[in-house]
Amino acid sequence: MADMPRRIKLSQRALELVSRQQNPTLWAELQNGLANGLARSPHGDRADNIEQAVEHYRQALKVYTEKDFPEDWARTENNLANAYRGRIRGDRAENIEQAIEHYSLSLKIYTPKGFPNRCRGTSYRLGNLFLEVQRYFPAADAYSTAMDAAEELYISSIFQASREAELAETHDLYRRAGYSLAKSNKLKEAAVALERGRARGLGDSLARDRADLEKVRKVDSRAYELYRQAVEELQNLESQERKGDSAEGKDLPPLRDLMMQARSGLDRALDRIRRIPGYESFLAEPGWEEIATAVVEGQPLVYIAAAPGGGVALIVSRSGGDVSVQAVDMDGLSEERLQEHLKTWFEAYGGWKKARHDVSLDYGKAEDKRFNAIEAVTGQLWREVAEPMYAALKSLKADQAFLITIGLLALLPLHAAWRDEGGRREYFQDRLPISYIPSARTLSHARRNSESADRLVAIDEPRQFNAPRLKSSRDEVLAISSHFHDPQILEQENATSRAVLEALPEAQVAHFSCHGAANWGDPENSGLIMANSEVLTIKDLFELHLVGARLATLSACETGVPGTRFPDEVVSLPSAFIRAGFAGAIGSLWTVSEKSTAMLMTRFYQIWQTEG
C-alpha cells in the first residue's frame, strides 16, 4: 500500500500519453487501474478519492460496453458498484441504489456457472445492500444466486483443504440468506438455506460413507461396486492429505491427479445410481425432503440464526404426515447483539483461565467476573431467544427440541438460558429437553445407528506428564462400567492413543475420563489427552470408519467447543465422533469441575441404561 500514490501518479502520467482515439482499450484499462488505485488508497482525502474513482470508472465504461467487451464491462460495473457502496459524499440511500444498479448489471455476465467466484462475491454484496435497506425479497434472490455460485466452486474443489477454503469464503452467506428468505415468508426455502450452510463437510462424509445402498446393490451391482471402490479410494487419499503425505518421489502420480481420478470414478458411479428410482438426488445438496425426513412428531428441529438487525428461529415440526415451518422473530438477537454477548463471555472466560495459571493475578476476582458474565449472558439469552422460542414450542406440544445454532451462536449455551420464576431460577433445559445437532442430515444418519449399546470401552485417567490428578476418575469409570457386560477399561499408562484407536472399532459405547485440549483456531488439532501426554486429535478420529457405534461421552474440559474459524462446519470432538460412526456424543462447552462431572456422568449412565 505504501507505493499506491506512485502507482496513481504513473497511471495519471500514462493517461496523458495515451488517448482514447489512439488506443481505446489501453485507455479504458488505464482508467480502470487509476480508479482502483484511488478507491483503495489510504492516502489523501478518502471522500475525494472515491469521487475521482467513480468518474474514472464511468470513463472506462465508454469503451468497455456490454456488447463489445462483456467481461471487462462486468468487471468495471462491479468496481463502480463497490465505489458507490463505500461512497462518503451524497445521500446514503441514493448511493445504495446506484450500487445495487451496477451490481445487478455486472451479474448479467457474472453467472454462477460462467464466473462462479465473481458471481458469489458480487451477489453476496448485492444481497447485503438489499438487507441493509430491509428489502428482503431481492436480498433473498441475490443470496440464492450467491449460493448457486458457491456450490459450483465447492463441488469443483479437488482437495478437502480447498473445499474448506471455499466454505470459509461463504462464512455468513447461508445465515443471511436464511434470514432474508424467512423475512420474505419463504420458510421452507429458508430452512433449506440454513441446512445447506451447516456442517457441510460432516454431512457430505456421512452421506457418502454411510449411504444405504442395498437397493442399488440388487438393481445394479456394478454401480454399487464402482461406488464402494471410489469411496474407499477417496477415503485413503483424504487420509494422505490430512497427514500431509505426497506421492512425489514415489513413482506414483501426484496426489492431485489421484484425487481427480477417484472423484471421476465417483461421478461415474453416481451417474448410474441416480438413474435408479428413488436415488435421483443421491449425494446432492440437502433439500426440503431431507429435512422433513429427519423430523419426528413431538421433536421439532429449530434453526436459530442472527443477522444484521435481528434474528429468527425456524421451527420445523411434524403433525401426522405433514411437516411445516414456523418462523419466530427474534428482533433482540442481531449480529451486533451476539457480538456483544461473545465479547462479555470470552473476556471473562479468558481472564479466568489466565488467572488459574498466573499467581500474580487475582483468581477470586477473575472467577467472580466469569460467573457474573455467565449469569448476565444466559439471562439475556432467555429474553432474546429462549422465551419466544419456548412459547412456540409449547404451543406445538413438543416433548424435545433439536437445536441447530448457526454461526458463532453455537458458542453460547442456549439450554442454560434462565428466568426468575417466583423467586426460583428456571432454565430452558428444565422446561424442555434440548439437544444440539450439527444439521438435519447428520441427525438422520445418527438415527440409523442408535439401537444396541452393550459393549463399553472406557478410558480412565491416562497417565500424563505434569497433569493434575483426576481423583474421581476411577470411581466414575467403575460406576459406569457396572452397567455393561464385560467392559474394556484402558487406564493410566495403558490408555495410549494407539491403544484407544485399536479398541474403538469394537465399542458401541466409549467413555473418556481424561483431560481435554481445545484448539480454538485450529480445531482439527483439538483432542483428548492420552497416556504420555499424547493427544487423540479430531484428525485421528477422522481416520475411523466404525459400524454400530452408539454413544461417546467425553468427560473432559471444553470437548464440545467448535472452532471459531469455521463455526458452521462444527469441527469439534462430538462431531468428529459422529463422523467416525457414533450415533451421538456428549461434550462440555467449558472447563468443568472434576468431581461434579464424575457425579453427572455416573447419574447419566444410570438413567440412560435403566430408564432410557
C-alpha positions as CSV (number, residue, x, y, z in Angstrom):
1,M,0.0,0.0,0.0
2,A,3.0,2.3,0.6
3,D,3.6,2.8,-3.1
4,M,0.0,3.4,-4.0
5,P,0.5,7.2,-4.6
6,R,3.3,6.4,-7.0
7,R,1.1,3.9,-8.9
8,I,-1.6,6.5,-9.1
9,K,0.8,9.1,-10.5
10,L,2.1,6.6,-13.0
11,S,-1.5,5.8,-14.2
12,Q,-2.2,9.5,-14.4
13,R,1.0,10.1,-16.4
14,A,0.2,7.2,-18.7
15,L,-3.3,8.6,-19.4
16,E,-1.6,11.8,-20.5
17,L,0.3,9.8,-23.1
18,V,-2.5,7.5,-24.3
19,S,-5.6,8.9,-25.9
20,R,-9.0,7.2,-26.3
21,Q,-8.8,7.7,-30.0
22,Q,-5.3,6.2,-30.4
23,N,-5.8,3.1,-28.2
24,P,-9.2,2.8,-26.7
25,T,-8.8,-0.5,-24.9
26,L,-5.5,0.6,-23.2
27,W,-7.0,3.9,-22.4
28,A,-10.0,2.2,-20.7
29,E,-7.8,-0.2,-18.8
30,L,-5.7,2.7,-17.5
31,Q,-8.9,4.5,-16.4
32,N,-9.9,1.3,-14.6
33,G,-6.5,0.9,-13.0
34,L,-6.4,4.5,-11.9
35,A,-9.9,4.2,-10.4
36,N,-8.9,1.1,-8.5
37,G,-5.8,2.8,-7.1
38,L,-7.8,5.8,-5.9
39,A,-10.6,3.7,-4.5
40,R,-8.2,1.7,-2.4
41,S,-5.7,4.4,-1.5
42,P,-5.3,5.1,2.3
43,H,-3.6,8.5,1.4
44,G,-5.2,11.8,0.7
45,D,-8.9,12.7,1.2
46,R,-10.9,9.5,1.2
47,A,-14.1,11.1,0.1
48,D,-12.4,12.9,-2.8
49,N,-10.5,9.7,-3.9
50,I,-13.8,7.9,-4.2
51,E,-15.4,10.7,-6.2
52,Q,-12.5,10.6,-8.7
53,A,-12.7,6.8,-8.8
54,V,-16.3,6.9,-9.8
55,E,-15.6,9.3,-12.6
56,H,-12.7,7.2,-14.0
57,Y,-14.8,4.0,-13.9
58,R,-17.5,5.9,-15.9
59,Q,-14.9,6.9,-18.4
60,A,-13.8,3.3,-18.8
61,L,-17.4,2.2,-19.5
62,K,-17.4,4.5,-22.5
63,V,-15.2,1.9,-24.2
64,Y,-16.0,-1.2,-22.2
65,T,-19.5,-1.8,-23.4
66,E,-21.6,-4.9,-22.7
67,K,-21.7,-5.8,-26.4
68,D,-18.0,-5.4,-27.3
69,F,-16.2,-6.2,-24.0
70,P,-18.7,-8.1,-21.9
71,E,-16.2,-9.4,-19.3
72,D,-14.4,-6.1,-18.9
73,W,-17.8,-4.3,-18.8
74,A,-19.0,-6.5,-16.0
75,R,-15.7,-6.1,-14.1
76,T,-16.0,-2.3,-14.3
77,E,-19.6,-2.2,-13.4
78,N,-18.8,-4.3,-10.3
79,N,-15.9,-1.9,-9.4
80,L,-18.2,1.1,-9.9
81,A,-20.8,-0.6,-7.6
82,N,-18.1,-1.1,-5.0
83,A,-17.2,2.6,-5.1
84,Y,-20.8,3.7,-4.7
85,R,-21.2,1.2,-1.8
86,G,-18.3,2.9,0.0
87,R,-19.1,6.4,-1.1
88,I,-19.0,9.0,1.6
89,R,-20.5,12.0,-0.1
90,G,-24.1,12.2,-1.2
91,D,-27.2,10.6,0.2
92,R,-26.6,7.1,1.5
93,A,-29.9,5.8,0.2
94,E,-29.1,7.1,-3.3
95,N,-25.6,5.6,-3.2
96,I,-27.1,2.3,-2.2
97,E,-29.5,2.4,-5.2
98,Q,-26.6,3.2,-7.5
99,A,-24.5,0.3,-6.1
100,I,-27.5,-2.0,-6.5
101,E,-28.0,-1.0,-10.1
102,H,-24.3,-1.6,-11.1
103,Y,-24.0,-4.9,-9.2
104,S,-27.2,-6.1,-10.9
105,L,-25.7,-5.1,-14.3
106,S,-22.5,-7.0,-13.7
107,L,-24.5,-10.1,-12.8
108,K,-25.8,-10.3,-16.4
109,I,-22.3,-11.6,-17.2
110,Y,-21.2,-12.9,-13.8
111,T,-23.4,-16.1,-13.8
112,P,-23.0,-18.9,-11.3
113,K,-21.6,-21.3,-13.9
114,G,-19.7,-18.8,-16.1
115,F,-17.9,-16.9,-13.4
116,P,-18.7,-18.6,-10.1
117,N,-16.1,-16.8,-8.0
118,R,-17.0,-13.3,-9.2
119,C,-20.7,-14.2,-9.1
120,R,-20.6,-15.3,-5.5
121,G,-18.9,-12.1,-4.3
122,T,-21.0,-9.7,-6.3
123,S,-24.3,-11.4,-5.4
124,Y,-23.3,-11.5,-1.7
125,R,-22.5,-7.8,-1.7
126,L,-25.8,-7.1,-3.6
127,G,-27.7,-9.1,-1.0
128,N,-26.1,-7.2,1.8
129,L,-27.2,-3.9,0.4
130,F,-30.8,-5.1,0.0
131,L,-30.7,-6.4,3.5
132,E,-29.4,-3.1,4.8
133,V,-32.5,-1.3,3.4
134,Q,-34.8,-4.2,4.5
135,R,-35.7,-5.2,1.0
136,Y,-35.9,-8.9,1.9
137,F,-37.3,-10.4,-1.3
138,P,-34.5,-9.1,-3.6
139,A,-32.0,-9.8,-0.9
140,A,-33.1,-13.4,-0.8
141,D,-32.8,-13.6,-4.6
142,A,-29.3,-12.2,-4.6
143,Y,-28.1,-14.6,-1.8
144,S,-29.7,-17.5,-3.6
145,T,-27.6,-16.7,-6.7
146,A,-24.5,-16.5,-4.5
147,M,-25.3,-19.9,-3.0
148,D,-25.6,-21.4,-6.5
149,A,-22.2,-20.0,-7.4
150,A,-20.7,-21.2,-4.1
151,E,-22.0,-24.7,-4.8
152,E,-20.2,-24.6,-8.2
153,L,-17.0,-23.7,-6.5
154,Y,-17.4,-26.3,-3.8
155,I,-18.0,-29.3,-6.0
156,S,-15.2,-28.3,-8.3
157,S,-12.7,-28.3,-5.5
158,I,-10.3,-31.3,-5.5
159,F,-8.8,-31.3,-2.0
160,Q,-10.5,-31.2,1.3
161,A,-8.4,-28.1,2.1
162,S,-9.7,-26.3,-0.9
163,R,-13.2,-27.2,-0.1
164,E,-12.7,-25.8,3.4
165,A,-11.3,-22.6,1.8
166,E,-14.5,-22.3,-0.2
167,L,-16.6,-22.8,2.9
168,A,-14.6,-20.1,4.6
169,E,-15.4,-17.7,1.8
170,T,-19.1,-18.2,2.3
171,H,-19.0,-17.7,6.1
172,D,-22.3,-15.9,6.8
173,L,-23.8,-16.2,3.3
174,Y,-26.3,-19.0,4.2
175,R,-27.2,-17.4,7.5
176,R,-28.1,-14.1,5.8
177,A,-29.9,-16.0,3.0
178,G,-32.0,-18.0,5.5
179,Y,-32.9,-14.8,7.4
180,S,-33.9,-12.9,4.2
181,L,-35.9,-15.9,3.0
182,A,-37.7,-16.1,6.4
183,K,-38.5,-12.4,6.3
184,S,-39.9,-13.0,2.8
185,N,-42.1,-15.7,4.2
186,K,-40.4,-18.4,2.2
187,L,-40.0,-20.6,5.2
188,K,-39.1,-23.9,3.7
189,E,-36.6,-22.3,1.4
190,A,-35.1,-20.5,4.5
191,A,-34.7,-23.8,6.4
192,V,-33.0,-25.3,3.3
193,A,-30.6,-22.4,3.1
194,L,-29.6,-22.8,6.7
195,E,-29.3,-26.5,6.4
196,R,-27.1,-26.1,3.3
197,G,-24.7,-23.9,5.2
198,R,-24.3,-26.2,8.2
199,A,-21.7,-29.0,8.8
200,R,-21.3,-29.4,5.0
201,G,-18.1,-31.5,5.3
202,L,-19.6,-33.7,8.1
203,G,-22.9,-34.1,6.2
204,D,-21.2,-35.0,2.9
205,S,-18.9,-37.5,4.6
206,L,-21.8,-39.2,6.4
207,A,-24.0,-39.2,3.2
208,R,-21.2,-40.6,1.1
209,D,-19.6,-43.1,3.5
210,R,-22.7,-44.4,5.3
211,A,-25.2,-44.5,2.4
212,D,-27.8,-47.3,2.5
213,L,-27.3,-48.8,-1.0
214,E,-28.8,-52.2,-0.5
215,K,-31.4,-51.5,-3.2
216,V,-28.6,-50.3,-5.5
217,R,-26.7,-53.5,-5.0
218,K,-29.7,-55.5,-6.0
219,V,-30.7,-53.4,-9.0
220,D,-27.2,-52.6,-10.4
221,S,-24.4,-54.5,-8.6
222,R,-21.8,-52.9,-10.9
223,A,-22.8,-49.4,-9.9
224,Y,-22.6,-50.5,-6.3
225,E,-19.1,-51.9,-6.7
226,L,-17.9,-48.8,-8.6
227,Y,-19.3,-46.6,-5.9
228,R,-17.7,-48.5,-3.0
229,Q,-14.4,-48.6,-4.8
230,A,-14.4,-44.9,-5.5
231,V,-15.4,-44.1,-1.9
232,E,-12.6,-46.3,-0.5
233,E,-10.1,-44.7,-2.8
234,L,-11.2,-41.2,-1.7
235,Q,-11.1,-42.1,2.0
236,N,-7.5,-43.3,1.6
237,L,-6.5,-40.2,-0.4
238,E,-8.2,-37.9,2.1
239,S,-6.2,-39.6,4.8
240,Q,-3.0,-38.9,2.9
241,E,-4.0,-35.3,2.6
242,R,-4.7,-34.9,6.3
243,K,-1.3,-36.4,7.1
244,G,0.5,-34.2,4.6
245,D,1.6,-37.2,2.5
246,S,2.5,-36.8,-1.1
247,A,3.2,-39.2,-4.0
248,E,6.1,-37.0,-5.1
249,G,9.3,-39.1,-5.5
250,K,7.4,-42.4,-5.1
251,D,7.0,-43.2,-8.8
252,L,3.3,-42.5,-8.4
253,P,1.0,-39.8,-9.8
254,P,0.8,-36.6,-7.7
255,L,-2.0,-36.7,-5.0
256,R,-4.0,-34.1,-7.0
257,D,-4.1,-36.5,-10.1
258,L,-5.1,-39.4,-7.9
259,M,-7.8,-37.4,-6.2
260,M,-9.2,-36.3,-9.6
261,Q,-9.2,-39.9,-10.8
262,A,-11.1,-41.0,-7.7
263,R,-13.6,-38.2,-8.0
264,S,-14.2,-39.0,-11.7
265,G,-14.8,-42.6,-10.6
266,L,-17.3,-41.5,-8.0
267,D,-19.0,-39.3,-10.6
268,R,-19.4,-42.2,-13.0
269,A,-20.9,-44.4,-10.2
270,L,-23.3,-41.5,-9.2
271,D,-24.4,-41.2,-12.8
272,R,-25.5,-44.8,-12.8
273,I,-27.0,-44.7,-9.3
274,R,-29.1,-41.6,-10.0
275,R,-30.8,-43.5,-12.8
276,I,-32.4,-45.8,-10.2
277,P,-35.8,-44.7,-9.0
278,G,-35.6,-43.2,-5.5
279,Y,-31.9,-42.2,-6.0
280,E,-32.3,-39.3,-8.4
281,S,-30.9,-36.8,-5.9
282,F,-28.4,-39.1,-4.2
283,L,-25.5,-37.1,-2.7
284,A,-27.0,-33.8,-3.9
285,E,-27.1,-30.8,-1.6
286,P,-29.7,-31.3,1.2
287,G,-33.2,-30.2,0.2
288,W,-36.5,-29.9,1.9
289,E,-37.3,-33.6,1.7
290,E,-34.1,-34.5,3.6
291,I,-35.0,-32.0,6.3
292,A,-38.6,-33.3,6.5
293,T,-37.5,-36.9,6.8
294,A,-35.4,-36.0,9.8
295,V,-38.4,-34.6,11.8
296,V,-40.2,-36.8,14.3
297,E,-43.5,-35.9,15.7
298,G,-43.1,-34.1,19.1
299,Q,-39.4,-33.5,18.4
300,P,-39.1,-30.4,16.2
301,L,-35.9,-29.1,14.6
302,V,-35.1,-25.5,15.4
303,Y,-32.7,-23.5,13.2
304,I,-31.6,-20.3,15.0
305,A,-29.7,-17.5,13.2
306,A,-28.7,-14.0,13.9
307,A,-28.4,-11.4,11.1
308,P,-27.8,-7.7,10.8
309,G,-30.7,-6.0,12.6
310,G,-32.4,-9.1,14.0
311,G,-32.6,-12.9,14.3
312,V,-35.0,-15.7,13.5
313,A,-35.8,-19.2,14.7
314,L,-37.3,-21.6,12.2
315,I,-39.2,-24.4,13.9
316,V,-39.7,-27.4,11.7
317,S,-42.3,-29.8,13.1
318,R,-44.3,-32.8,12.1
319,S,-48.0,-33.4,12.6
320,G,-49.1,-36.7,11.2
321,G,-47.8,-36.8,7.7
322,D,-47.3,-33.1,7.3
323,V,-44.1,-31.2,8.0
324,S,-44.3,-27.4,8.3
325,V,-42.1,-24.5,9.3
326,Q,-43.0,-21.7,11.7
327,A,-40.9,-18.6,12.0
328,V,-40.3,-16.9,15.3
329,D,-38.9,-13.4,15.0
330,M,-36.1,-12.5,17.5
331,D,-35.5,-8.8,17.0
332,G,-33.2,-8.7,20.0
333,L,-30.8,-11.3,18.5
334,S,-28.9,-9.3,15.9
335,E,-25.4,-10.0,14.8
336,E,-24.4,-6.9,16.7
337,R,-26.0,-8.1,19.9
338,L,-24.5,-11.5,19.5
339,Q,-21.0,-10.0,19.2
340,E,-21.7,-8.1,22.5
341,H,-22.6,-11.4,24.2
342,L,-19.5,-13.1,22.9
343,K,-17.2,-10.3,24.0
344,T,-18.6,-10.4,27.5
345,W,-18.4,-14.2,27.6
346,F,-14.9,-14.7,26.3
347,E,-13.3,-11.7,28.0
348,A,-14.4,-13.1,31.4
349,Y,-13.6,-16.7,30.4
350,G,-10.2,-15.8,29.1
351,G,-9.3,-13.8,32.1
352,W,-10.4,-16.6,34.4
353,K,-8.3,-19.2,32.6
354,K,-5.3,-16.9,32.7
355,A,-5.7,-16.3,36.4
356,R,-5.6,-20.1,37.0
357,H,-2.0,-20.2,35.9
358,D,-0.7,-16.7,36.8
359,V,-0.2,-16.3,40.6
360,S,0.2,-12.5,40.1
361,L,-3.5,-12.2,39.1
362,D,-6.4,-12.2,41.4
363,Y,-8.1,-15.5,40.8
364,G,-11.1,-14.8,43.0
365,K,-11.9,-11.6,41.2
366,A,-11.5,-13.3,37.8
367,E,-13.7,-16.2,38.9
368,D,-16.4,-13.7,40.1
369,K,-16.2,-11.9,36.8
370,R,-16.6,-15.2,34.9
371,F,-19.7,-16.3,36.9
372,N,-21.2,-12.8,36.5
373,A,-20.7,-13.0,32.8
374,I,-22.3,-16.4,32.6
375,E,-25.3,-15.2,34.6
376,A,-25.7,-12.0,32.6
377,V,-25.4,-13.5,29.2
378,T,-27.6,-16.6,29.9
379,G,-30.2,-14.3,31.5
380,Q,-30.3,-12.1,28.4
381,L,-30.5,-15.2,26.1
382,W,-33.7,-16.2,27.8
383,R,-35.4,-12.9,26.9
384,E,-33.9,-12.6,23.4
385,V,-34.0,-16.3,22.3
386,A,-35.4,-18.9,24.7
387,E,-38.6,-17.2,25.8
388,P,-40.1,-16.6,22.3
389,M,-38.8,-19.9,21.1
390,Y,-40.2,-21.8,24.1
391,A,-43.6,-20.2,23.7
392,A,-43.8,-21.5,20.1
393,L,-42.5,-25.0,21.0
394,K,-45.0,-25.2,23.9
395,S,-47.9,-24.4,21.5
396,L,-46.7,-27.3,19.4
397,K,-46.7,-29.6,22.4
398,A,-43.1,-30.5,21.8
399,D,-41.5,-33.3,24.0
400,Q,-38.0,-32.4,22.9
401,A,-36.3,-30.0,20.6
402,F,-33.2,-30.4,18.4
403,L,-31.4,-27.0,18.1
404,I,-29.3,-26.1,15.1
405,T,-27.5,-23.0,16.2
406,I,-26.0,-21.1,13.3
407,G,-22.6,-19.4,13.3
408,L,-20.9,-18.2,16.5
409,L,-24.2,-18.6,18.3
410,A,-23.1,-22.2,18.7
411,L,-20.5,-21.0,21.3
412,L,-23.2,-19.9,23.8
413,P,-25.3,-22.4,25.9
414,L,-28.9,-21.7,25.0
415,H,-30.0,-24.6,27.1
416,A,-28.7,-22.6,30.2
417,A,-30.8,-19.6,29.4
418,W,-32.8,-18.8,32.6
419,R,-35.6,-16.8,34.0
420,D,-36.7,-16.0,37.5
421,E,-39.9,-17.8,38.3
422,G,-41.4,-16.9,41.7
423,G,-38.0,-16.3,43.2
424,R,-36.6,-19.6,41.8
425,R,-34.3,-19.7,38.8
426,E,-35.6,-21.8,36.0
427,Y,-33.5,-22.9,33.0
428,F,-34.6,-23.6,29.4
429,Q,-33.4,-27.2,29.8
430,D,-35.7,-27.6,32.8
431,R,-38.7,-26.6,30.7
432,L,-37.9,-28.8,27.7
433,P,-35.2,-31.3,26.9
434,I,-32.7,-29.8,24.5
435,S,-30.2,-31.5,22.2
436,Y,-27.8,-29.8,19.8
437,I,-27.2,-31.3,16.4
438,P,-25.0,-30.2,13.5
439,S,-27.7,-30.5,10.9
440,A,-30.8,-32.4,9.9
441,R,-28.7,-34.6,7.6
442,T,-26.5,-35.7,10.5
443,L,-29.5,-36.4,12.7
444,S,-30.9,-38.8,10.1
445,H,-27.7,-40.7,9.8
446,A,-27.3,-40.9,13.6
447,R,-30.7,-42.4,14.0
448,R,-29.8,-45.3,11.7
449,N,-27.2,-46.3,14.2
450,S,-28.9,-45.8,17.5
451,E,-30.0,-49.2,18.8
452,S,-27.6,-51.5,20.5
453,A,-25.4,-50.3,23.4
454,D,-23.8,-53.3,25.0
455,R,-20.0,-53.1,24.5
456,L,-18.2,-50.4,26.5
457,V,-14.7,-49.1,26.1
458,A,-13.8,-46.8,29.0
459,I,-10.7,-44.6,29.3
460,D,-9.6,-44.0,32.9
461,E,-7.3,-41.1,33.6
462,P,-4.5,-41.6,31.1
463,R,-1.1,-41.1,32.8
464,Q,0.3,-37.7,31.7
465,F,3.3,-35.6,32.3
466,N,2.8,-32.8,34.9
467,A,-1.0,-33.0,34.7
468,P,-3.4,-32.6,37.7
469,R,-4.8,-35.9,39.0
470,L,-8.4,-36.8,38.3
471,K,-9.2,-38.1,41.7
472,S,-12.8,-39.1,40.9
473,S,-12.0,-40.8,37.6
474,R,-11.6,-44.3,38.9
475,D,-14.9,-44.3,40.8
476,E,-16.6,-42.7,37.8
477,V,-15.4,-45.4,35.3
478,L,-16.2,-48.3,37.7
479,A,-19.7,-46.9,38.3
480,I,-20.3,-46.6,34.6
481,S,-18.8,-50.0,33.8
482,S,-21.2,-51.7,36.1
483,H,-24.0,-51.1,33.6
484,F,-22.2,-53.1,30.9
485,H,-21.3,-56.8,30.5
486,D,-17.5,-57.4,30.1
487,P,-16.4,-53.7,29.6
488,Q,-12.9,-52.9,28.4
489,I,-11.1,-50.4,30.5
490,L,-7.9,-48.7,29.4
491,E,-6.3,-47.0,32.4
492,Q,-3.4,-44.7,33.1
493,E,-0.2,-45.7,31.2
494,N,-2.2,-48.3,29.1
495,A,-4.5,-45.6,27.7
496,T,-2.3,-44.6,24.8
497,S,-3.7,-43.0,21.6
498,R,-2.8,-46.2,19.6
499,A,-4.5,-48.5,22.2
500,V,-7.7,-46.4,22.1
501,L,-7.8,-46.2,18.4
502,E,-7.4,-50.0,18.2
503,A,-10.2,-50.5,20.8
504,L,-12.8,-48.2,19.4
505,P,-13.8,-50.4,16.4
506,E,-15.2,-52.9,18.9
507,A,-17.0,-50.3,21.0
508,Q,-20.7,-49.5,21.0
509,V,-20.2,-47.0,23.8
510,A,-17.0,-45.1,24.5
511,H,-16.4,-43.2,27.7
512,F,-13.4,-40.9,28.2
513,S,-12.5,-39.7,31.7
514,C,-9.5,-37.6,31.0
515,H,-8.2,-34.1,30.2
516,G,-9.2,-32.2,27.0
517,A,-7.1,-29.9,24.8
518,A,-9.2,-27.4,22.8
519,N,-7.5,-25.6,19.9
520,W,-9.9,-22.8,19.0
521,G,-8.0,-21.5,16.0
522,D,-7.2,-25.0,14.5
523,P,-10.0,-27.2,15.8
524,E,-8.8,-30.4,13.9
525,N,-5.9,-30.5,16.4
526,S,-8.2,-30.3,19.4
527,G,-8.3,-33.6,21.2
528,L,-8.3,-35.8,24.3
529,I,-5.0,-36.1,26.2
530,M,-4.0,-39.8,26.5
531,A,-1.1,-41.5,28.2
532,N,2.4,-39.9,27.9
533,S,0.6,-36.6,27.1
534,E,-0.3,-37.8,23.6
535,V,-3.3,-36.1,22.1
536,L,-6.0,-38.1,20.4
537,T,-7.0,-35.5,17.9
538,I,-10.0,-34.8,15.7
539,K,-7.8,-35.7,12.8
540,D,-7.1,-39.1,14.3
541,L,-10.9,-39.7,14.7
542,F,-11.4,-38.8,11.0
543,E,-9.5,-41.9,10.1
544,L,-12.1,-44.2,11.7
545,H,-15.0,-45.7,9.9
546,L,-16.9,-47.5,12.6
547,V,-20.1,-49.6,12.3
548,G,-22.6,-50.0,15.1
549,A,-21.2,-47.4,17.5
550,R,-23.9,-45.8,19.7
551,L,-22.6,-43.2,22.1
552,A,-19.3,-41.4,23.0
553,T,-19.2,-39.4,26.3
554,L,-16.3,-37.0,26.8
555,S,-15.9,-36.4,30.5
556,A,-13.2,-33.7,30.0
557,C,-12.9,-29.9,29.6
558,E,-14.0,-28.0,26.5
559,T,-14.7,-31.1,24.5
560,G,-17.9,-29.7,22.9
561,V,-16.3,-26.4,21.7
562,P,-16.5,-25.9,17.9
563,G,-13.7,-24.0,16.2
564,T,-14.1,-20.3,15.7
565,R,-12.6,-20.2,12.2
566,F,-15.4,-22.2,10.6
567,P,-18.1,-22.4,13.3
568,D,-20.8,-23.6,10.8
569,E,-18.6,-26.6,9.9
570,V,-19.0,-27.7,13.6
571,V,-15.4,-29.1,13.7
572,S,-15.5,-30.4,17.3
573,L,-14.8,-33.6,19.2
574,P,-18.5,-34.6,19.3
575,S,-19.0,-34.1,15.6
576,A,-15.7,-36.0,15.0
577,F,-17.0,-39.0,16.9
578,I,-20.3,-38.8,14.9
579,R,-18.2,-38.7,11.7
580,A,-16.3,-41.7,13.0
581,G,-19.5,-43.7,13.3
582,F,-21.1,-42.9,16.7
583,A,-24.8,-42.1,16.7
584,G,-24.3,-39.4,19.4
585,A,-21.7,-37.7,21.5
586,I,-21.7,-35.7,24.7
587,G,-19.2,-32.9,25.4
588,S,-18.6,-29.8,27.5
589,L,-18.5,-26.2,26.4
590,W,-16.1,-25.0,29.1
591,T,-13.7,-26.1,31.8
592,V,-15.6,-28.3,34.2
593,S,-15.3,-29.4,37.8
594,E,-13.8,-32.9,38.0
595,K,-15.9,-34.1,41.0
596,S,-19.3,-32.8,39.8
597,T,-18.6,-34.1,36.3
598,A,-18.0,-37.5,37.7
599,M,-21.3,-37.4,39.6
600,L,-23.1,-36.1,36.5
601,M,-21.7,-38.9,34.2
602,T,-22.5,-41.6,36.7
603,R,-26.1,-40.4,37.1
604,F,-26.4,-40.0,33.3
605,Y,-25.5,-43.7,32.6
606,Q,-27.7,-44.9,35.4
607,I,-30.7,-43.2,33.9
608,W,-29.8,-44.0,30.3
609,Q,-29.3,-47.7,30.9
610,T,-32.1,-48.3,33.3
611,E,-34.8,-45.8,32.3
612,G,-33.9,-44.8,28.7
